[in-house]
């Protein structure tokens, strides 16, 4: 399809970052000389967009609530259907409690966790049923977010830093990151997972692990998280932390970072 036609049919709300994804994913060939003044202007803006020096050396993503959409209530209903009456008190949107916390902090193995869950889920036929109920917390990983991180990685280092657990990480999360035929390690220069590091946010030690392991200057790191306590903890360690909300989502924050107009 001619480039001018593509530019013509783009909706008015189509952002510069969206245009970048279009070029990158569809492999549109840019003409060597202008064929349409307006179209060429957009193309030049797009090119300049990626030639500019980044304000940040690295962008760090929380997984759940930032890259992956969550639904705590759906997970609670799934466990209640298995007969787990105390699930509401144990499962939090941001910080887990009891055995869920021990699993997430790496102080309990997946096998030990399942041993504890079976008596609480009397209607579960096997461990896979319990795993599936837990994974109901995770709703969707839109492919445009994967594309955004992959494209971004060509211009700065990208990392994941997340409170997560081996049940989700080695099943649903692993599968979701394969939507483009890649794996989670293809999107990040490094991954800090709470259950592997034996520390959970908002404990600031997890940010020390990130900076020390990868040689990062916190002042030049942009960190995205949906939990207010985690954002505050990251800021206390010198990171440039921004809270992700439905109104100010991951893609919007990335575009702001690339345009060097991050809000204070």
C-alpha positions in Angstrom: 0.0 0.0 0.0 1.4 3.5 -0.9 2.7 5.4 2.1 0.5 8.4 1.3 -2.6 6.2 1.4 -1.6 4.8 4.7 -1.1 8.2 6.2 -4.4 9.4 4.8 -6.4 6.6 6.4 -4.8 6.9 9.8 -7.3 8.1 12.4 -6.8 11.6 13.8 -6.0 10.1 17.3 -3.2 8.0 15.8 -0.1 9.0 17.8 3.5 9.2 16.8 4.2 6.0 18.8 1.4 4.3 17.0 2.9 5.3 13.7 6.3 3.9 14.8 4.6 0.6 15.5 3.0 0.6 12.1 6.2 1.2 10.3 8.1 -1.3 12.4 5.6 -4.1 12.3 4.3 -3.8 8.7 7.8 -3.0 7.2 6.3 -0.2 5.1 8.9 1.1 2.6 9.5 4.8 3.0 9.9 6.6 -0.4 13.3 8.1 -1.2 11.8 11.4 -2.1 8.7 13.3 -1.1 5.5 12.3 -2.9 3.2 14.2 -0.7 4.2 17.2 1.4 2.1 16.4 4.5 2.9 12.7 4.3 6.6 13.5 4.0 6.4 15.8 6.9 5.0 13.1 9.1 7.7 10.7 7.9 10.5 13.2 8.8 8.9 13.8 12.2 8.9 10.0 12.7 12.5 9.7 11.8 13.6 12.5 14.1 11.5 11.0 16.8 13.9 8.0 17.0 17.1 10.0 16.3 16.8 12.1 19.5 18.8 11.1 22.5 16.8 9.4 25.2 16.4 11.1 28.6 16.6 7.7 30.3 19.3 5.0 30.1 16.7 2.4 31.0 13.0 1.9 31.4 11.8 -0.6 34.0 8.4 -2.2 33.9 6.3 -3.8 36.6 4.4 -6.7 35.0 1.0 -7.1 36.6 -1.1 -3.9 36.3 1.4 -2.3 33.8 2.2 -4.8 31.0 -0.4 -7.3 32.0 -4.0 -6.4 32.8 -5.3 -7.8 36.1 -8.7 -8.8 37.6 -8.5 -9.6 41.3 -12.2 -10.2 41.6 -12.2 -12.8 38.8 -9.4 -14.7 40.6 -11.3 -14.6 43.9 -14.4 -16.0 42.2 -12.3 -18.8 40.7 -10.9 -19.8 44.1 -14.3 -19.5 45.8 -15.7 -21.9 43.2 -13.1 -24.4 44.4 -14.3 -24.0 48.0 -11.6 -21.6 49.3 -13.6 -19.5 51.7 -10.8 -17.3 53.0 -9.4 -16.2 49.7 -10.6 -12.5 50.0 -8.4 -12.0 53.0 -5.4 -13.7 51.5 -5.3 -12.2 48.0 -4.6 -8.5 47.6 -4.4 -6.3 44.5 -0.8 -5.2 45.3 0.7 -7.0 48.3 -0.1 -10.6 49.1 -0.6 -12.2 52.5 0.0 -15.5 54.1 1.1 -18.3 51.8 0.6 -16.1 48.8 3.2 -13.7 50.2 5.6 -16.6 51.0 5.3 -17.9 47.5 5.8 -14.5 45.9 8.8 -13.8 48.1 10.5 -17.1 47.3 10.1 -18.4 50.9 7.8 -21.2 49.8 8.3 -23.4 46.8 5.5 -24.1 44.3 5.2 -27.7 45.5 4.9 -26.5 49.1 2.3 -23.9 48.1 0.2 -26.6 46.3 0.4 -28.8 49.5 -1.1 -25.9 51.4 -3.8 -25.1 48.8 -5.3 -28.6 48.3 -7.1 -28.6 51.7 -8.4 -25.1 51.1 -9.6 -26.0 47.6 -11.6 -29.2 48.3 -13.4 -29.0 44.9 -10.2 -28.8 42.9 -9.6 -32.0 41.0 -5.9 -31.5 40.7 -3.0 -29.0 41.0 -3.6 -27.7 37.5 -7.1 -26.6 38.5 -5.6 -24.6 41.4 -3.0 -23.1 39.0 -5.8 -22.1 36.6 -7.8 -20.4 39.4 -4.7 -18.5 40.4 -4.0 -17.5 36.8 -7.5 -15.9 36.6 -5.8 -12.9 38.2 -4.1 -12.3 34.9 -6.5 -11.1 32.1 -4.6 -10.0 29.0 -1.2 -9.0 27.6 -2.1 -6.9 24.5 0.3 -7.5 21.7 0.8 -3.7 21.1 2.5 -3.6 24.5 4.9 -6.3 23.5 5.6 -4.4 20.3 6.2 -1.2 22.2 8.7 -2.8 24.5 10.5 -4.6 21.7 10.7 -1.3 19.7 11.8 0.6 22.7 14.6 -1.9 23.4 16.3 -0.7 20.3 16.7 2.7 21.8 17.4 2.1 25.5 17.7 -0.8 27.9 14.5 -2.3 29.2 13.9 -4.3 32.4 11.1 -6.0 34.2 10.9 -5.8 38.0 7.8 -7.5 39.4 6.3 -9.1 42.5 5.4 -12.4 40.9 5.4 -16.1 41.7 6.5 -19.3 40.0 2.9 -20.5 39.4 2.0 -17.6 37.2 5.5 -16.9 35.9 6.1 -20.4 34.5 2.7 -20.8 33.0 0.4 -17.9 32.0 3.1 -15.2 31.9 5.5 -17.4 29.9 2.8 -18.2 27.3 1.6 -14.6 27.0 5.0 -13.3 26.2 5.2 -15.8 23.3 2.4 -14.1 21.3 4.9 -12.8 18.7 6.9 -16.1 18.6 9.5 -14.8 21.1 10.0 -15.3 24.8 10.0 -13.0 27.8 13.8 -12.7 27.7 13.6 -11.2 24.2 11.9 -8.1 25.5 14.1 -7.3 28.4 17.8 -6.8 29.1 17.1 -8.3 32.6 14.3 -9.5 34.8 14.0 -9.0 38.5 11.3 -11.4 39.9 10.5 -11.2 43.6 10.3 -15.0 44.1 13.8 -15.4 42.6 15.3 -12.5 44.6 13.5 -13.4 47.9 12.3 -9.8 48.4 9.0 -8.1 47.4 8.2 -4.5 46.7 7.8 -2.1 48.3 11.0 -3.3 50.1 13.6 -1.0 48.6 16.2 -3.8 48.5 14.7 -5.0 45.3 15.6 -1.7 43.6 19.1 -2.0 45.0 19.3 -5.5 43.3 18.3 -3.9 40.0 20.8 -1.0 40.1 23.7 -3.1 41.4 23.2 -6.1 39.1 22.9 -4.0 35.9 25.0 -1.0 36.7 22.2 1.5 36.5 22.2 5.1 37.6 18.8 5.4 39.4 18.5 9.1 38.3 18.4 7.9 34.6 16.0 5.1 35.1 12.2 5.4 34.4 10.2 3.0 36.5 6.5 2.2 35.8 4.3 0.6 38.5 0.6 0.6 39.3 1.0 0.4 43.1 1.4 3.8 44.9 3.6 2.3 47.6 5.9 0.8 45.0 6.2 4.1 43.2 7.0 5.9 46.4 9.6 3.2 47.3 11.3 3.5 43.9 11.4 7.3 44.2 13.0 7.0 47.6 15.8 5.1 45.9 16.3 7.8 43.3 14.4 6.2 40.4 12.1 8.4 38.2 9.0 6.5 39.0 5.6 7.0 37.4 2.3 5.4 38.5 0.4 3.6 35.7 -3.4 4.1 35.8 -6.2 3.3 33.3 -6.1 7.0 32.3 -2.3 7.1 32.1 -1.3 3.7 30.8 2.0 2.2 29.8 1.9 3.2 26.1 1.1 6.8 27.0 4.0 7.0 29.4 6.4 5.5 26.9 5.3 8.0 24.3 5.9 10.8 26.8 9.3 9.5 27.7 10.3 9.3 24.0 9.0 12.8 23.5 11.0 14.0 26.6 7.9 15.6 28.1 7.4 13.6 31.3 5.2 15.3 33.8 6.7 16.0 37.2 
